[in-house]
Amino acid sequence: MPCRQPVIHRTERVNVRLYPALSDIRSGKRVNPMKHLKLKAGLLTLALLLTGAASADSNFGIGVKAGTLGIGIEGRWQPLPYVDFRLGTNVYEYEDNGDQADINYDGILTLDTVYLTANFHFPASPFRVSAGAAANGNEVLLVSGVNDSYNIGGIEYPADAVGELTSVTSFSSTSPYLGIGYDFELFGKAGLNFDLGVLWQGDPVVTLEATGLAVGDPIFDAALELERQQLEDEMSSLKAWPVVSLSFVYNF
């Protein structure tokens, strides 16, 4: 049977990503996410400094943070005694391998968010309530491992019939956030902030591609769609992303 071009199943949207394509995972063409954090941090710092210069009489601060959304930088502007606004960005990549929908994959979890929150403080207390939204570029990138055969949608196929399986899981491009936090003053203008909340990513959008000889066969294509649906069901556990972070802040 001649080799056909791969068919992409349920491609509902196309994202322009700063991170490597799935084919680059195997070829070794990797992009260091810290480069993008430095670029974002530079642009964010410039914007915050301009804001601070324009509001010299307001409380203004900037900090670095780490948590379940990755490593990031955050700026804070407090125009009112018990209200402040925070603008920040986070990036990180985590690599792992394991079974998803009964198939072994090499995977990369790509964390990439830019967020804005409003924070409401309580008098004489470090406690606050935070609400906001994030521009969400979080993704899960999967490439199938080496197998002699694959069970696709309940049907066993040899490796050459399936070829390489690749998948991208993405989420809503805008995700609401709700959480609580504590702001502690350490040494005058320096402070330590703790955040606990949930980023609601929504239902995942999962694509699944195959490159083998069976692509284009109606039975295989139907089985591949069942496999994609099973993978989508498993990725649904990521719709509510827990947020825990610790940041060190300097207040100007």
C-alpha positions as CSV (number, residue, x, y, z in Angstrom):
1,M,0.0,0.0,0.0
2,P,1.6,3.4,-1.0
3,C,2.4,5.9,1.7
4,R,-0.1,8.7,2.0
5,Q,0.1,12.1,3.6
6,P,-0.9,12.3,7.2
7,V,-4.5,13.5,8.1
8,I,-5.0,15.9,11.0
9,H,-8.0,15.2,13.0
10,R,-10.1,18.0,14.6
11,T,-7.8,20.9,14.2
12,E,-10.1,23.5,15.7
13,R,-7.6,26.3,15.9
14,V,-4.0,27.1,15.1
15,N,-1.7,28.7,17.6
16,V,1.5,30.5,16.8
17,R,3.8,29.2,19.5
18,L,7.2,30.3,20.7
19,Y,8.0,26.7,21.5
20,P,9.3,23.9,19.4
21,A,7.1,22.0,17.0
22,L,6.4,18.3,17.9
23,S,8.9,17.2,15.2
24,D,11.6,19.2,16.9
25,I,11.3,17.1,20.1
26,R,13.0,14.1,18.4
27,S,15.4,16.1,16.2
28,G,16.8,18.0,19.1
29,K,15.8,21.4,17.8
30,R,14.7,22.8,21.2
31,V,14.1,26.4,22.1
32,N,15.1,27.5,25.6
33,P,11.9,28.9,27.3
34,M,14.1,31.1,29.5
35,K,15.0,33.2,26.5
36,H,11.3,34.0,26.1
37,L,10.9,34.8,29.8
38,K,13.8,37.3,29.5
39,L,12.2,38.9,26.5
40,K,8.8,39.1,28.2
41,A,10.4,40.3,31.5
42,G,12.2,43.1,29.6
43,L,9.0,44.3,28.0
44,L,7.0,43.9,31.2
45,T,9.6,45.8,33.2
46,L,9.7,48.6,30.7
47,A,5.9,48.9,30.8
48,L,5.8,48.9,34.6
49,L,8.6,51.5,34.9
50,L,6.7,53.8,32.5
51,T,3.6,53.2,34.6
52,G,5.5,53.9,37.8
53,A,7.1,57.1,36.4
54,A,3.6,58.3,35.3
55,S,2.2,57.5,38.8
56,A,5.1,58.6,41.1
57,D,2.8,59.2,44.0
58,S,1.4,55.6,43.9
59,N,2.7,52.5,45.5
60,F,4.6,50.5,42.9
61,G,6.6,47.2,43.1
62,I,8.2,44.5,41.1
63,G,9.1,40.9,41.9
64,V,10.1,37.5,40.8
65,K,8.1,34.4,41.4
66,A,8.0,30.6,41.1
67,G,5.1,28.1,41.3
68,T,2.9,25.7,39.5
69,L,2.5,28.1,36.5
70,G,6.3,28.3,36.1
71,I,9.0,30.9,36.7
72,G,7.9,34.5,36.2
73,I,8.1,38.2,36.9
74,E,5.3,40.4,38.3
75,G,4.6,44.1,38.7
76,R,2.3,45.7,41.2
77,W,0.5,49.0,41.2
78,Q,-1.6,50.1,44.2
79,P,-3.7,53.2,43.4
80,L,-6.0,52.7,46.4
81,P,-5.3,51.8,50.1
82,Y,-6.9,48.3,49.9
83,V,-6.7,47.6,46.2
84,D,-3.8,46.8,43.9
85,F,-3.4,45.5,40.3
86,R,-0.8,43.0,39.3
87,L,0.6,42.2,35.8
88,G,2.9,39.3,35.3
89,T,4.1,36.5,33.0
90,N,5.2,32.9,33.6
91,V,6.9,30.3,31.5
92,Y,8.3,26.8,32.0
93,E,8.7,23.4,30.3
94,Y,8.5,20.0,31.9
95,E,9.4,16.8,30.1
96,D,8.2,13.4,31.0
97,N,7.1,10.1,29.4
98,G,4.3,7.6,30.2
99,D,1.0,6.2,29.0
100,Q,-1.9,8.3,27.8
101,A,-5.0,6.5,26.4
102,D,-3.0,3.2,26.6
103,I,-0.2,4.5,24.4
104,N,3.3,5.4,25.5
105,Y,4.3,9.0,24.7
106,D,7.2,11.3,25.2
107,G,5.7,14.6,26.3
108,I,6.4,18.2,27.1
109,L,4.1,20.3,29.3
110,T,4.6,23.9,28.1
111,L,3.5,26.6,30.6
112,D,3.1,30.1,29.1
113,T,0.8,32.7,30.6
114,V,0.5,36.5,30.9
115,Y,-2.0,37.6,33.5
116,L,-3.7,40.6,35.1
117,T,-5.3,40.4,38.6
118,A,-7.1,42.8,40.9
119,N,-6.3,42.2,44.5
120,F,-8.5,43.2,47.5
121,H,-6.8,43.6,50.9
122,F,-8.2,43.6,54.4
123,P,-7.3,46.2,57.0
124,A,-4.5,45.2,59.4
125,S,-4.1,41.8,57.7
126,P,-1.7,40.3,55.1
127,F,-4.7,38.4,53.6
128,R,-6.2,39.3,50.2
129,V,-8.6,38.0,47.6
130,S,-7.5,38.0,43.9
131,A,-9.5,37.8,40.7
132,G,-8.4,38.2,37.1
133,A,-7.6,36.6,33.8
134,A,-4.7,35.1,31.9
135,A,-3.7,35.0,28.3
136,N,-3.2,31.2,28.3
137,G,-0.7,29.5,26.0
138,N,-0.4,26.3,28.1
139,E,0.0,23.2,26.0
140,V,0.7,19.5,26.2
141,L,2.9,18.2,23.4
142,L,3.0,14.4,22.8
143,V,5.0,12.1,20.5
144,S,4.5,8.4,20.6
145,G,7.4,6.2,21.8
146,V,8.8,3.2,19.9
147,N,6.3,0.4,19.8
148,D,6.0,-2.9,17.8
149,S,2.3,-2.3,17.6
150,Y,-0.4,0.1,18.7
151,N,-4.0,-0.4,20.0
152,I,-5.9,2.4,18.2
153,G,-9.5,2.7,19.2
154,G,-9.6,-0.9,20.3
155,I,-8.0,-2.3,17.1
156,E,-4.4,-3.6,17.0
157,Y,-2.2,-2.1,14.3
158,P,1.4,-2.8,13.4
159,A,3.9,0.0,13.9
160,D,4.3,0.7,10.1
161,A,0.6,1.1,9.7
162,V,0.4,3.7,12.4
163,G,3.8,5.4,12.0
164,E,4.4,8.2,14.5
165,L,1.5,9.6,16.6
166,T,1.7,13.3,17.6
167,S,-0.8,15.3,19.7
168,V,-1.2,18.8,20.9
169,T,-3.5,19.7,23.7
170,S,-4.4,23.4,24.1
171,F,-6.9,25.3,26.2
172,S,-9.0,28.5,26.1
173,S,-6.8,31.4,25.0
174,T,-8.3,33.5,27.9
175,S,-8.7,31.9,31.3
176,P,-10.2,33.4,34.4
177,Y,-8.4,33.2,37.7
178,L,-9.7,33.3,41.3
179,G,-7.6,32.9,44.4
180,I,-6.4,34.1,47.8
181,G,-3.0,35.3,48.9
182,Y,-0.9,36.7,51.7
183,D,1.5,39.6,51.5
184,F,4.3,39.9,54.1
185,E,6.7,42.8,54.6
186,L,10.2,41.5,55.4
187,F,12.7,44.4,55.4
188,G,11.0,47.7,54.9
189,K,10.4,47.8,51.1
190,A,11.0,44.1,50.5
191,G,8.2,41.6,50.8
192,L,7.2,38.0,50.3
193,N,3.9,37.0,48.6
194,F,2.1,33.7,48.7
195,D,-0.7,32.8,46.2
196,L,-3.2,30.0,46.2
197,G,-5.9,29.7,43.5
198,V,-7.3,28.1,40.4
199,L,-6.8,29.0,36.7
200,W,-9.9,27.8,34.8
201,Q,-8.5,26.6,31.5
202,G,-11.7,25.2,30.2
203,D,-12.3,22.1,28.1
204,P,-9.1,20.9,26.3
205,V,-8.8,20.9,22.5
206,V,-6.9,17.8,21.4
207,T,-5.4,17.1,18.0
208,L,-4.0,13.7,17.0
209,E,-2.0,12.9,13.9
210,A,-0.6,9.7,12.4
211,T,1.9,9.2,9.6
212,G,1.7,5.5,8.8
213,L,0.5,3.5,5.9
214,A,-3.0,3.1,7.2
215,V,-3.8,6.8,7.2
216,G,-6.7,7.5,4.9
217,D,-8.3,4.1,5.4
218,P,-11.8,4.7,6.7
219,I,-11.6,2.1,9.5
220,F,-8.2,3.4,10.7
221,D,-9.4,7.0,10.6
222,A,-12.5,6.1,12.7
223,A,-10.3,4.3,15.2
224,L,-7.9,7.2,15.3
225,E,-10.8,9.6,16.1
226,L,-11.9,7.3,19.0
227,E,-8.3,7.3,20.3
228,R,-8.3,11.1,20.1
229,Q,-11.6,11.3,22.1
230,Q,-10.1,9.0,24.7
231,L,-7.0,11.2,24.9
232,E,-9.3,14.3,25.2
233,D,-11.2,12.7,28.1
234,E,-7.9,12.1,30.0
235,M,-6.7,15.7,29.3
236,S,-10.0,17.0,30.8
237,S,-8.4,16.6,34.2
238,L,-6.3,19.7,33.4
239,K,-9.2,22.1,32.9
240,A,-8.9,23.5,36.4
241,W,-5.2,24.2,36.9
242,P,-4.1,24.6,40.6
243,V,-2.0,27.7,41.2
244,V,0.5,27.8,44.0
245,S,3.3,30.4,43.9
246,L,5.8,32.2,46.1
247,S,7.3,35.6,45.1
248,F,9.8,38.0,46.3
249,V,8.8,41.7,45.8
250,Y,10.6,45.0,46.1
251,N,8.3,48.1,46.6
252,F,9.6,51.4,45.3
